[in-house]
Amino acid sequence: MIAQDQFQKELQLIIANAIREDVGDGDHSSLACIPISASGKAKLLVKDEGTIAGIAFAKRVFHYVDAKLKIEVLISDGSPVKNGDIGFYVEGSSQSILKSERLVLNAMQRMSAIATKTKSYVKLLEGTNTKILDTRKTTPGIRALEKWAVKIGGGENHRFALYDMIMLKDNHIDFAGGITKAIKKTQQYLLDTKRDLKIIVEARDLHEVEEILKSEGVYRILLDNFNYADTKKAVALIGDKCLTESSGGINETTIRNYAECGVDYISSGALTHSVHNMDLSLKAV
């Protein structure tokens, strides 16, 4: 995961761009019928069940729009919620609350869905030593929110982007002329550019696992679309030489079986690209 200061910058960029996109030159619906001096109070109403996420982000949005808004948090991020629960109250300028509403709900509905799905995967892995990872299969422009939601749900973050970790996948390997060449070229590149980045290498079969193991300095081997039997063989081959990761179409029905093969990590794009938003509303009180 990227450094905390970079993460905070990503959040600020998301908020600024979303408000620009949604508000433009003004919330004319509110400006037309609500006095600028009017104050009000609203509650975040949960109309679903799962794991709530985005409460802390909502506070940032409200304070970005209007630093005078007051937020009373009743349920913290990562908590289980059910229909009828109230996540928080927000009080202050009615216009400011309405200007913030859609961004808060859009973000929280998606973040809560991701946290809920992640939590279900984490539960399926209980009793094993395997951790669940997200991927870069995220919604363009809001990756920081989606990866934050994975953490809230109890998962771990894979690399944030192309710049914070080296991952040599099938196309890199093929374009570079093979596994060994790709690894050697990568290691030389890191020396030349004085970069300290971990290297993950994808393997498509056991022969590629054996070839990867001939090179030093590989942090993790990604076992892509391996069946259970070959995953167990690969884990035995790799031993403690480096970490292991399973990936490729792994879902609720197969994740436990892959974990029991002994891999250190399982990565799943489904955590972020295949979720159904949690039903939330912001209602005046």
Backbone torsions as a table, in degrees:
resi	resn	phi	psi	omega
1	MET	NA	148.2	-179.3
2	ILE	-66.7	164.3	-179.7
3	ALA	-62.8	154.3	-175.5
4	GLN	-60.3	-38.3	-179.4
5	ASP	-66.4	-37.3	177.0
6	GLN	-68.6	-37.1	177.9
7	PHE	-62.2	-43.2	179.5
8	GLN	-63.9	-37.3	177.0
9	LYS	-64.6	-39.6	178.5
10	GLU	-60.8	-42.6	179.7
11	LEU	-62.8	-42.6	179.3
12	GLN	-63.5	-39.6	178.2
13	LEU	-64.5	-40.7	178.9
14	ILE	-61.3	-47.2	-178.6
15	ILE	-64.2	-47.8	-177.8
16	ALA	-60.8	-43.5	-178.1
17	ASN	-69.9	-38.2	-179.7
18	ALA	-67.3	-40.9	177.5
19	ILE	-66.5	-41.0	176.1
20	ARG	-58.5	-45.2	-178.3
21	GLU	-65.5	-40.6	-171.4
22	ASP	-88.7	-34.3	-173.5
23	VAL	-98.3	-36.9	179.9
24	GLY	57.5	-127.4	-178.8
25	ASP	-89.6	10.2	174.0
26	GLY	149.1	150.4	173.5
27	ASP	-84.8	85.8	-170.9
28	HIS	-70.2	-23.3	175.4
29	SER	-62.2	-45.5	179.6
30	SER	-74.5	-42.7	-178.9
31	LEU	-60.2	-31.1	-175.3
32	ALA	-73.9	-30.0	-170.9
33	CYS	-131.4	-2.5	-179.3
34	ILE	-121.2	122.3	180.0
35	PRO	-59.4	145.9	-179.0
36	ILE	-63.1	-24.1	-178.8
37	SER	-86.3	-6.9	-175.5
38	ALA	-69.0	140.6	176.4
39	SER	-121.8	156.4	-178.1
40	GLY	-157.3	-179.0	-179.5
41	LYS	-140.7	141.3	179.9
42	ALA	-138.4	158.4	179.2
43	LYS	-123.9	148.5	171.7
44	LEU	-87.2	113.2	-177.2
45	LEU	-102.3	125.2	177.6
46	VAL	-86.9	128.5	178.8
47	LYS	-122.8	31.4	-174.0
48	ASP	-153.8	-171.6	173.2
49	GLU	-138.1	151.3	-178.2
50	GLY	153.4	-146.5	179.5
51	THR	-112.6	122.4	-177.7
52	ILE	-78.0	140.6	177.3
53	ALA	-149.4	144.8	177.7
54	GLY	107.1	4.1	177.6
55	ILE	-60.4	-47.9	-179.5
56	ALA	-64.4	-36.8	177.6
57	PHE	-66.8	-40.3	178.7
58	ALA	-58.3	-41.6	177.6
59	LYS	-59.5	-40.6	179.1
60	ARG	-64.3	-40.6	179.5
61	VAL	-64.0	-49.2	-179.7
62	PHE	-58.1	-43.7	-177.9
63	HIS	-73.8	-26.0	174.2
64	TYR	-67.4	-43.0	-180.0
65	VAL	-72.1	-39.9	-176.9
66	ASP	-157.8	108.4	-176.8
67	ALA	-64.7	-14.9	-177.6
68	LYS	-88.1	-8.2	178.8
69	LEU	-65.2	140.6	179.1
70	LYS	-108.6	130.4	-178.5
71	ILE	-118.7	125.9	175.6
72	GLU	-108.5	108.4	-177.0
73	VAL	-85.8	128.1	179.0
74	LEU	-106.2	-28.7	-178.5
75	ILE	-131.8	129.1	-176.8
76	SER	-89.4	158.6	177.4
77	ASP	-54.6	137.8	178.8
78	GLY	92.4	-4.6	-179.0
79	SER	-83.4	148.5	173.5
80	PRO	-71.9	141.7	178.9
81	VAL	-133.1	161.5	178.5
82	LYS	-139.3	169.1	179.9
83	ASN	-56.0	127.9	178.9
84	GLY	101.2	-14.0	178.1
85	ASP	-67.5	152.1	175.9
86	ILE	-114.1	122.0	-176.2
87	GLY	-79.7	-41.4	179.6
88	PHE	-164.1	166.5	169.1
89	TYR	-115.4	143.3	173.7
90	VAL	-126.2	136.2	-174.0
91	GLU	-138.0	140.4	178.7
92	GLY	149.1	-147.4	-179.4
93	SER	-55.8	124.8	179.6
94	SER	-61.9	-40.5	179.2
95	GLN	-62.5	-40.1	-179.3
96	SER	-67.1	-40.1	178.6
97	ILE	-62.0	-44.5	-178.9
98	LEU	-68.3	-34.7	178.5
99	LYS	-66.9	-30.2	-178.1
100	SER	-87.0	-22.0	-166.6
101	GLU	-52.0	-53.7	-171.4
102	ARG	-66.8	-41.3	178.6
103	LEU	-63.6	-43.7	179.0
104	VAL	-58.8	-48.2	-177.1
105	LEU	-69.1	-45.3	179.2
106	ASN	-56.3	-45.9	-177.8
107	ALA	-68.2	-47.1	-176.0
108	MET	-67.9	-37.5	179.3
109	GLN	-62.1	-43.2	-179.1
110	ARG	-74.1	-44.3	-180.0
111	MET	-60.8	-40.1	-179.7
112	SER	-66.9	-37.0	177.5
113	ALA	-63.5	-43.3	179.8
114	ILE	-66.4	-44.0	179.1
115	ALA	-62.7	-38.8	179.8
116	THR	-64.6	-45.5	179.6
117	LYS	-66.3	-42.2	178.8
118	THR	-60.5	-44.8	180.0
119	LYS	-59.0	-37.8	179.9
120	SER	-67.4	-36.0	177.4
121	TYR	-69.6	-41.3	178.4
122	VAL	-59.8	-40.6	179.4
123	LYS	-63.9	-38.2	178.8
124	LEU	-66.2	-22.5	-178.5
125	LEU	-93.8	-1.6	-178.2
126	GLU	-57.1	136.2	179.9
127	GLY	91.5	-6.1	174.9
128	THR	-109.6	173.4	176.9
129	ASN	-100.0	13.0	-176.0
130	THR	-91.4	138.7	178.3
131	LYS	-112.0	147.5	179.7
132	ILE	-91.6	135.9	179.9
133	LEU	-118.2	148.5	169.7
134	ASP	-85.8	-172.4	179.4
135	THR	-137.4	-170.5	174.4
136	ARG	-89.9	9.0	178.6
137	LYS	-82.3	71.0	-174.5
138	THR	-120.2	168.8	177.2
139	THR	-72.8	124.5	-178.9
140	PRO	-54.3	131.7	175.9
141	GLY	95.3	-19.9	-178.8
142	ILE	-127.6	29.1	-178.8
143	ARG	-56.5	-39.7	-178.2
144	ALA	-60.0	-39.0	178.7
145	LEU	-66.8	-43.4	-176.0
146	GLU	-69.2	-38.0	177.4
147	LYS	-72.3	-32.5	174.2
148	TRP	-61.9	-42.1	179.8
149	ALA	-63.5	-36.9	176.6
150	VAL	-61.0	-43.8	178.0
151	LYS	-62.9	-41.6	178.9
152	ILE	-61.1	-35.4	179.7
153	GLY	-78.5	-2.0	177.0
154	GLY	98.8	4.7	177.8
155	GLY	-88.5	-178.7	178.1
156	GLU	-116.8	151.9	177.6
157	ASN	-89.7	131.8	169.0
158	HIS	-75.7	-165.9	175.6
159	ARG	-57.4	149.6	-179.8
160	PHE	-78.1	-41.2	-175.3
161	ALA	-154.6	-166.8	-178.1
162	LEU	-73.1	-14.6	-171.6
163	TYR	-97.1	-10.8	-173.3
164	ASP	-109.1	3.0	175.5
165	MET	-164.3	148.3	175.1
166	ILE	-92.2	127.4	173.4
167	MET	-129.7	111.6	-179.6
168	LEU	-92.9	99.9	-178.4
169	LYS	-94.9	-176.5	-173.4
170	ASP	-55.1	-43.2	-178.8
171	ASN	-68.2	-38.9	176.3
172	HIS	-59.4	-46.2	-177.6
173	ILE	-62.6	-45.1	-179.0
174	ASP	-66.8	-43.4	179.8
175	PHE	-67.2	-30.6	-178.1
176	ALA	-82.4	-11.9	179.0
177	GLY	97.6	17.5	177.7
178	GLY	127.3	166.6	-175.9
179	ILE	-62.5	-52.6	-175.8
180	THR	-61.3	-44.1	178.0
181	LYS	-61.8	-42.0	-179.5
182	ALA	-62.1	-42.6	-179.8
183	ILE	-66.9	-46.1	-179.1
184	LYS	-62.7	-43.7	179.0
185	LYS	-63.5	-38.6	179.0
186	THR	-65.3	-45.3	-179.9
187	GLN	-64.0	-38.0	177.1
188	GLN	-66.8	-40.1	177.9
189	TYR	-59.8	-43.6	-180.0
190	LEU	-65.0	-36.8	175.8
191	LEU	-66.1	-46.3	-177.0
192	ASP	-64.0	-36.8	-176.3
193	THR	-96.9	1.2	179.7
194	LYS	53.9	45.4	177.8
195	ARG	-106.4	142.4	178.0
196	ASP	-111.3	86.4	-178.5
197	LEU	-123.7	138.3	177.8
198	LYS	-72.3	150.6	-177.4
199	ILE	-114.7	123.0	171.7
200	ILE	-110.7	137.5	179.6
201	VAL	-124.6	131.5	179.4
202	GLU	-84.9	138.0	175.6
203	ALA	-118.7	136.6	-179.4
204	ARG	-99.4	-14.3	177.9
205	ASP	-160.1	177.9	-176.6
206	LEU	-66.9	-31.8	177.8
207	HIS	-62.8	-39.0	178.6
208	GLU	-70.3	-34.1	174.3
209	VAL	-59.3	-46.1	180.0
210	GLU	-61.5	-39.4	179.7
211	GLU	-69.1	-41.0	178.6
212	ILE	-59.5	-40.1	-177.0
213	LEU	-66.7	-14.1	177.4
214	LYS	-76.1	-15.9	179.6
215	SER	-101.1	142.5	176.3
216	GLU	-87.5	159.4	170.6
217	GLY	87.0	9.4	176.4
218	VAL	-86.0	127.0	-176.5
219	TYR	-78.5	-43.6	-177.1
220	ARG	-149.9	144.6	175.3
221	ILE	-106.7	126.6	178.7
222	LEU	-93.8	116.5	179.7
223	LEU	-91.9	99.6	-171.0
224	ASP	-92.9	119.0	177.4
225	ASN	58.1	34.8	174.4
226	PHE	-78.6	147.8	170.9
227	ASN	-81.1	176.1	-176.0
228	TYR	-62.4	-44.4	-176.3
229	ALA	-62.2	-45.7	-179.4
230	ASP	-71.3	-29.6	176.1
231	THR	-63.8	-44.1	178.2
232	LYS	-62.4	-42.0	178.4
233	LYS	-63.6	-41.3	-179.4
234	ALA	-64.9	-43.2	178.8
235	VAL	-60.3	-41.2	178.4
236	ALA	-65.9	-40.8	178.6
237	LEU	-63.5	-43.5	-174.9
238	ILE	-73.5	-39.1	179.4
239	GLY	56.7	-129.3	179.1
240	ASP	-103.3	17.8	-179.7
241	LYS	-68.1	-33.7	175.7
242	CYS	-164.2	175.9	-179.9
243	LEU	-80.6	162.8	-178.4
244	THR	-124.7	149.0	180.0
245	GLU	-142.7	130.0	174.3
246	SER	-101.2	143.2	179.6
247	SER	-156.2	161.8	175.2
248	GLY	112.1	87.4	175.0
249	GLY	68.9	18.8	-179.5
250	ILE	-76.3	131.4	-176.9
251	ASN	-132.9	-168.2	-175.9
252	GLU	-59.1	-31.9	-176.1
253	THR	-84.8	-17.5	-176.1
254	THR	-113.2	-15.7	-170.8
255	ILE	-61.2	-39.5	-179.0
256	ARG	-65.2	-40.5	179.9
257	ASN	-62.7	-40.5	178.7
258	TYR	-67.9	-38.5	177.7
259	ALA	-61.3	-39.8	-178.9
260	GLU	-72.4	-7.1	171.9
261	CYS	-77.3	-13.2	174.8
262	GLY	101.1	11.2	-179.9
263	VAL	-71.5	152.5	179.3
264	ASP	-76.9	-36.2	-176.4
265	TYR	-136.8	152.3	167.7
266	ILE	-127.3	126.0	178.8
267	SER	-104.4	141.1	-176.7
268	SER	-141.1	117.0	175.4
269	GLY	-69.1	-21.8	-178.1
270	ALA	-62.4	-23.3	179.1
271	LEU	-57.9	-32.8	-176.2
272	THR	-115.9	-23.1	-176.3
273	HIS	-103.6	-4.6	-178.1
274	SER	-135.6	66.1	179.3
275	VAL	-129.9	155.8	177.7
276	HIS	-110.0	120.0	-173.2
277	ASN	-53.9	141.1	174.6
278	MET	-71.2	142.1	-179.0
279	ASP	-83.7	111.2	179.7
280	LEU	-132.4	151.5	176.9
281	SER	-138.7	152.6	172.0
282	LEU	-109.5	113.8	-173.4
283	LYS	-118.6	136.0	175.7
284	ALA	-65.2	144.1	177.2
285	VAL	-125.7	NA	NA
